[in-house]
């Protein structure tokens, strides 16, 4: 019998099983998902208002307590700019404090 032309007959290397200390991409994704769910549970279950802004003062987090306190659902807040939604923040000088808090750590 002749070997088939144009095909290499090298055996494929068996895949090595990751060691316990090695992090696979899937393990990393699973762990990240787990940590995110845990963080979301803490924030949503907090009995205090939790708000998180990005560096442009757009809302990134608006927890259930804030929804109940203000009557505004997170869906109408998230991704929107705090100063545009609540102009009184600028009138009361809160914008200066928020900007200082966002930029002081950098």
N, C-alpha and C positions, 0 to 999 in steps of 0.2 A: 504494500500500500504506500502510496505517495502522500506526503503531507500536502494539505491544501495550499495552493499558491496564494500569495498576497496576505496571508494571515499569520500573525505571530502566535506561537503556541506557548507563550510564557504564562505561567500560572499567576492568577491574581493573588496579591498578598492578602492574607486574612486581616480583617480589621481588628485592631487592638482594642480591647475593652478599656475604657478610661479608668484610671486609678481613683480611689476615693477622694484624694486631694485635688484632682483635676476637675475643673468646671467646664462642662460642655455647654454649647450654646443653648441647647434645650433646657438644661438645668438652670442656667442663668435666667432665661426667659420665665421659667416656672417660678423661680425664687422672686424675681422682680414683680410678677403678677401677685404672688402671695403677700409680699410686703406692701404693695399698692392697696390691695384689698384691706389689709390690716390698718393702714393709715387712714383710708377712707372711712372705715368703721369707727375709728377713734374720733375723727373730725365730725362726722355726721351725728355721733352719739353724745358729743360734748354738750354740757348744759350751760355753755357760754357761746357767745358769738365768735365764730372763727372766719376770718376773711384773709385771703392771700392775694396780693397784687403782683403783677409782673413789673418790670422796670419802667414801664410806660403808664403805670397806675391803672392797668386793665385788670378786672377781676379774674382771678384764676380759681379761687375757692370761695364759696358762699354756703355755709352749712345750714342745716335744718333750723337751728336756733335763730339764725339771722332771717330765714324765711318767715318764721313765726313772729319774730319781733317787728319786722318791717311790713309784713304782708306781701313782700315781693318774692316770687319764686326764683330759684337759682337760674332757671332757663332764661329769664329776662335780664339777668345780671352778668353771667359769665361771658367773658370776652369783651365786655363793654368797658368804657373808660369811666372811672369813678367821678371825675370832675365834670364830665358831660351829663352823667345821670343825676348827680347830686351837686348842683351849682353852689349850694350853701356851704359845701366843704371849702371852696375857694373863699367865699365871703367871710368865713370864720377863721381863715388862716390855717385850716387843717391841711391844705395842699402842701404848704411849706414843710409841715411836720412829716407828712407821708414821703415827700421827695427826700427829705433828710434821712429818714429811716431806710429808704431804698438804696441810697447812694453812699451813706456813711461807711458801710462795711467794705466797700470796694477799694 
